């Protein structure tokens, strides 16, 4: 799959609306660690227990959700 992102001159990042991307459950924690190692903010959210997920931001400040595939 591909996610195409475009930025316009009057761009304002979405703070609540966001895409959610499914990740193989066994790869979710490694992905979070890789993002943190690259200097990205990772915010884990356990409100959907037992589903594991975290939020991060794309380079333009948009919120992204990475969620363990079920």
C-alpha positions in Angstrom: 0.0 0.0 0.0 1.0 3.6 -0.5 0.1 6.7 1.4 0.4 9.9 -0.6 0.8 13.1 1.3 0.8 16.6 -0.1 1.5 19.9 1.6 -0.1 23.2 0.5 1.2 26.7 1.3 -1.6 27.3 3.9 -1.0 23.9 5.6 -2.0 23.3 9.2 -1.3 19.8 10.6 -4.2 17.7 11.8 -4.0 17.3 15.6 -6.9 14.8 16.1 -7.9 13.5 12.7 -5.3 10.9 11.6 -4.7 7.7 9.6 -4.2 4.5 11.4 -1.7 2.0 9.9 -1.9 -1.7 10.9 1.4 -3.3 11.8 2.2 -7.0 12.4 1.9 -7.4 16.2 5.4 -8.9 16.6 6.9 -5.8 14.8 5.1 -3.0 16.6 7.5 -2.5 19.5 10.6 -2.7 17.2 9.0 0.0 15.0 8.4 2.2 18.0 12.0 1.8 19.1 13.3 2.6 15.6 11.2 5.7 15.5 12.4 6.8 18.9 16.0 6.1 17.9 15.5 8.4 14.9 14.3 11.2 17.2 10.6 10.8 16.7 8.1 11.1 19.5 6.2 7.9 20.4 3.2 8.0 22.6 1.8 4.6 23.7 -2.0 4.4 24.3 -3.5 1.5 26.3 -7.1 2.7 26.1 -8.0 -0.1 23.6 -6.6 -2.9 25.8 -5.6 -5.6 24.9 -4.9 -4.0 21.5 -1.4 -2.4 21.4 -1.0 0.9 19.6 1.0 4.1 19.7 0.9 7.6 18.1 3.7 9.5 16.4 3.9 12.4 14.0 4.9 12.6 10.4 7.6 15.1 9.3 4.9 17.8 8.8 3.3 17.4 12.3 0.3 15.2 11.4 -0.7 12.6 13.9 -0.2 8.9 12.9 -1.5 5.9 14.7 0.3 2.6 14.5 -1.8 -0.3 15.7 -1.1 -4.0 16.1 -3.1 -5.9 13.4 -5.6 -8.4 14.8 
